[in-house]
Amino acid sequence: MSDAQIEWMRLRNLDQLPGGVSDEPVLTSFLSKVFHYHEGRNVYAGRDVYGGNWSTTYPGDASFHLDKAFLKAQIERQRKQGSQFTLTELPALALMGTNYDLMLFQTWGSEPFKRVPRKDISGKTMLEVARSICKHEKWLNTFILPSGKSWRPILPFKTFCSVPQGSDCSLGWRRLQNKYDLNPIMVLVADVTLHLNEG
């Protein structure tokens, strides 16, 4: 895989980078944002009766992106009667290198990175720093992208629920109350920054 082919890709193994990609020193870290959606619908119980059980699914890696408009267009192509979509802005830790950035984020919980002990960051390269964080948070998502494509978020982080407006109209979006406690991830950003400064 050449460098030019990597736009937004999950790293499933932090011990091995895709071909043509080197493990770069972390130049800086900052709070960033990733968009994520999932689909909810009532589970069909047979004979045109819905059992009242709510089912939630999302299409794997395709449900994550840095561009909200891109995901909304994808949702419009997938919508069907009875579906409800939730689009969430997820707090993410960005590790910036010379050619690539790593984005680390969670899809669950209201206190992202709460389990990462303070002052437990080690290494100088993107993978070394990411591994020192991921060993404390088992279900972290890690994506690689070209450097400079991640961005500083506009606060607060928001969650939106789709609202049908007719089959010939695009979905509307109702904002839901957001409940993120950003203290743990902001402490982590500070800890990574201080760790990098020690070198």
Buried (B, 14 or more C-beta within 10 A) or exposed (E): EEEEEBEBBEBEEBEEBBEEBEBBBBEEBBBBBBBBBBBBBBEEEEEEEEEEEEEEEBEEEEBBBBEBEEBBEBBEEEBEEEBBBBBBBBBBBBBBBEEBBBBBBBBEBEBBBBEBEEEEBEBBBBBBBBBBBBEEBEEBBBBBBBBEBBEEBEEEBBBBBBEBEEEEEBBEBEEEEEEBEBEBBBBBBEBBBEBBEEE
